[in-house]
Amino acid sequence: MTAHEHHHTHDHLTRRSLIAASGGLLVLAATPGSAQARTLNAPAARGASRASAISQGTALVHADLHNHTLMSDGDGDPANAFASMREAGLDVAALTDHTTLFAIEGLSSSEWRRAGQLADAANDPGVYTAIRGFEWSHPLLGHVNVWYSGNFTDLGSSSSMGKLYDFIEGSGGISGFNHPGREVLRFNDFSYDASLRDQMVGLEMFNRGDDYLFDGWSNGQSSPLNACLNAGWRTGLTGVTDEHGTNWGFPEGKGRTGLWVAENTRNGVLEAMRARRFFATRVSGLRLDATASGVRMGSSLPFARGDVRFSVDLDRGPEWAGKPLKLQVLRPGTRAPEVVEVIDTTAGRITEFTVPLDVEDGKWVVIRVSDPTQANASPGPSGHPCNDWGVAYSSPWWLTN
């Protein structure tokens, strides 16, 4: 079993029979704050303030948009999941159980409805946003999360990337590529479909504790980030826990997404995700905001060539005050991103720097935040600047002529 494979392989029929036997009693038995959750060190107490030092009109919320329960291949009672994530200090949470073939270890129609009922019961507009989604799960093509769809699709109805894209487009929902590179075909090598460009909003850069920048590199594959963005997709970059146990929201060191929202509601989260106004991290309480010549990350930069002035707001509160970090400016490469600039910085400050960019060298730019004192457990080319420990990724900017 590799580091990226699921760790929970218990008898799923036993869990399903348990759910069926318990019926609605599971909802009644769920306590909003379990004894286990109360004894854990929730990340809510640490971290930076939620106001950007360089942008106006939005606030930072911490999100985990990829989680599992007994309704697919997780170990946990779904009735406990949203309460656990809220108690852990998350502001936005999603349940995204797998859809498979014939609901084998995947969502059934009744479980899909139940996920919606649990999300509606937990949703607290302005305070805590609870979302139902699903993870389309193909063993070779890869896994794709879909949020804000009225229904779900599985491998029986959507057996190819094209059919899945047709479903997403028709649903009006949004979607993201999950743990990119783990499944061998990598979404047909990120084959681009222009009709879905606006709705394919995310690419997971942190899944559980893993940095996916160079996932598959040791087996001869290119960087998933490079492959996805060079194919033409305009995905923001996310981090997720992909929880399959019962500690939803609590494990430190696993992926998180920081969303910059006008309001913490389902509509506010949807708007921020469509705008790619978010960043990936695996550190709780981190604040990252960045602009390029005044344009916020996740946006088009109406600019063909010349000097671009970046401003980066990076903070994690008193715990990381003065911590040495690096800002790496990533640009398209053939198989791995090119790093055109590395800037030394510290947490708790605004860093400004200028980098010359040319659309002829590629259409996207990403800022990676790293800790130079630790190594990347999945390194890329020998000597690559990103072979250190990834802390966060900004969503890209896209240069336009």
Secondary structure, 3 states (H helix, E strand, C coil): CCCCCCCCCCCHHHHHHHHHHHCCHHHHHCCCCCHHHHHCCCHHHCCCCCECCCCCCCEEEEEECCECCCCCCCCCCHHHHHHHHHHCCCCEEEECCEECCCCCCCCCHHHHHHHHHHHHHHCECCCEEEEEEEEEEECCCEEEEEECCCCCCCCCCCCCHHHHHHHHHHHCCEEEECCCCCCCCHHHHHCCCHHHCCCEEEEEEEECCEECCCCCHHHCCCCHHHHHHHHCCCCEEEEECCECCCCCCCCCCCCEEEEEECCCCHHHHHHHHHCCCEEEECCCCCEEEEEECCEECCCEEECCEEEEEEEEEEECCHHHCCCEEEEEEEECCCCCCEEEEEEEEECCEEEEEEEEEEHHHCCEEEEEEEEEEEECCCCCCCCCHHHEEEEEEECCEEEEC
